[in-house]
Amino acid sequence: MIAGDPADGQPFSAELLFTDGLPDMGDEAGYRGAQAARAAGITYRQLDYWARTELVEPTVRGASGSGSQRLYGFRDILVLKLVKRLLDTGISLQQIRTAVDQLRAAGIRDLAGTTLMSDGASVYLCTSNDEVIDLVSRGQGVFGIAVGKVLREVESTLVDFDAQSPEAQDDLAAHRAKRTA
């Protein structure tokens, strides 16, 4: 199973979120905590806290007692950077944890094909042109309306009505007919 799979109860890991197009460094290659923190733009204290609270744990090698060093993979550092960016938008760590839980519940295996957005109050997952999910509101669907497309649809419908029944024109259609004549 992939680490972070909700079915196995594993903590959040980069492998859950990035599975394609990234360098494969082997099972034992990794970055020490200080390097990972610097690359992600966070403090070592944040890194340690996130690992201890299972927000983002190292996938190469976890801490196994006093004096042992965690080793973070490239994908781990990407996830750390994503968490940092969400924090920078004003999202609280608790909301980020909720968003991570929702990503797990949704079965998202690769964030490379998605877009995460934030307005400072929530985290939104966009997986296609038709779907935006509010991860902080427990996966509630959000929708957007492309106003230009709606305008063209209404206009084309009205033109069809005008062509079918000129006597049933409304004021707008009559004005439009005057303007084009």
C-alpha positions in Angstrom: 0.0 0.0 0.0 1.1 3.6 -0.5 2.0 5.4 2.7 -0.9 7.7 3.7 -3.6 5.4 2.3 -6.6 6.0 4.5 -7.2 2.2 4.5 -4.0 1.5 6.3 -4.1 4.3 8.8 -0.7 5.6 7.8 0.2 9.3 8.2 0.2 11.8 5.4 3.2 11.4 3.1 4.4 12.7 -0.2 4.0 9.4 -2.0 0.2 9.8 -1.6 0.3 13.1 -3.4 3.1 12.8 -6.0 3.5 9.7 -8.1 4.4 10.9 -11.5 7.1 12.8 -13.2 9.5 13.2 -10.3 13.1 11.9 -9.9 13.4 8.4 -8.4 16.2 8.6 -6.0 16.1 5.1 -4.6 14.9 3.8 -1.2 17.8 5.1 0.9 18.5 8.5 -0.7 17.2 11.4 1.2 17.8 14.8 2.8 18.5 15.4 6.4 16.0 17.6 8.3 18.0 20.8 8.2 18.3 20.4 4.4 14.6 19.6 3.9 13.6 22.5 6.1 15.8 25.0 4.2 14.6 23.7 0.8 10.9 24.0 1.9 11.4 27.4 3.4 10.4 26.4 6.9 12.2 26.3 10.2 13.7 23.1 11.6 11.3 23.5 14.6 8.3 23.5 12.2 9.7 20.4 10.4 10.1 18.6 13.7 6.6 19.5 14.9 5.0 18.5 11.6 6.8 15.1 11.8 5.9 14.5 15.4 2.3 15.4 14.9 2.1 13.3 11.7 1.2 16.1 9.3 4.2 15.3 7.1 6.5 12.5 8.0 9.7 11.5 6.2 9.2 8.6 3.9 12.9 7.6 3.5 13.7 7.1 7.2 11.8 8.2 10.3 13.2 9.0 13.7 14.0 5.8 15.6 15.2 7.1 18.9 17.6 9.6 20.4 20.4 10.6 18.0 18.8 9.1 14.9 18.1 11.4 11.9 15.0 11.6 9.8 15.6 11.4 6.0 13.2 13.2 3.8 12.6 12.4 0.1 12.2 14.8 -2.7 8.4 14.3 -2.6 8.4 15.0 1.1 10.0 18.3 0.5 7.4 19.2 -2.1 4.6 18.5 0.4 6.4 20.5 3.1 6.6 23.4 0.6 2.9 23.1 -0.2 2.0 23.2 3.5 4.2 26.3 3.9 2.5 28.0 1.0 -0.9 27.3 2.5 0.3 28.8 5.8 1.5 31.8 3.9 -2.0 32.4 2.5 -3.4 32.6 6.0 -4.7 29.1 6.3 -4.3 27.7 9.9 -2.4 24.5 10.5 -5.6 23.0 11.8 -7.4 23.8 8.5 -4.4 22.4 6.6 -4.8 19.1 8.6 -8.4 19.0 7.7 -7.6 19.6 4.0 -5.0 16.8 4.2 -7.6 14.4 5.7 -10.0 15.3 2.8 -7.3 14.6 0.2 -6.9 11.2 1.8 -10.6 10.6 1.9 -11.0 11.6 -1.7 -8.3 9.1 -2.7 -6.1 11.7 -4.3 -3.0 9.9 -5.4 -1.2 12.5 -7.4 -1.4 16.3 -6.8 0.7 16.9 -9.9 -2.6 16.9 -12.0 -4.5 19.1 -9.6 -4.6 22.7 -8.5 -4.8 23.8 -4.9 -6.2 27.3 -4.3 -6.8 29.3 -1.2 -8.6 32.5 -0.4 -7.1 32.7 3.1 -10.2 31.1 4.6 -10.2 27.7 3.0 -8.3 25.4 0.7 -9.9 24.4 -2.6 -9.0 21.4 -4.8 -9.5 21.8 -8.5 -9.2 18.5 -10.5 -11.0 19.6 -13.7 -12.7 22.5 -15.3 -16.0 21.4 -13.8 -15.1 20.6 -10.2 -13.8 22.5 -7.3 -13.9 21.0 -3.8 -13.7 22.9 -0.5 -11.3 20.7 1.5 -11.7 22.6 4.7 -15.5 22.3 4.6 -15.2 18.5 4.5 -15.3 18.1 0.8 -18.3 20.4 0.1 -18.6 21.0 -3.6 -18.1 24.5 -4.9 -19.0 25.7 -8.4 -18.1 28.6 -10.5 -20.0 30.0 -13.4 -18.3 31.3 -16.5 -20.5 34.4 -17.1 -19.4 34.8 -20.7 -20.5 31.3 -21.6 -23.9 31.8 -20.0 -24.3 35.1 -21.7 -23.6 33.5 -25.1 -26.1 30.7 -24.3 -28.8 33.1 -23.4 -28.2 35.3 -26.4 -28.2 32.4 -28.8 -31.5 31.1 -27.2 -33.1 34.5 -27.6 -31.9 34.8 -31.3 -33.5 31.4 -31.9 -36.8 32.6 -30.3 -36.7 35.8 -32.4 -36.2 33.7 -35.6 -39.0 31.3 -34.7 -41.6 33.9 -33.6 -41.0 37.5 -34.6 -44.4 38.6 -33.1 -43.4 37.4 -29.7 -40.4 39.7 -29.4 -39.8 41.5 -26.2 -38.5 45.0 -25.8 -34.8 43.9 -25.9 -35.4 42.0 -29.2 -37.3 44.9 -30.7 -34.5 47.3 -29.8 -31.9 44.9 -31.2 -33.9 44.5 -34.4 -34.1 48.3 -34.8 -30.4 48.7 -34.2 -29.5 46.1 -36.9 -32.0 47.5 -39.4 
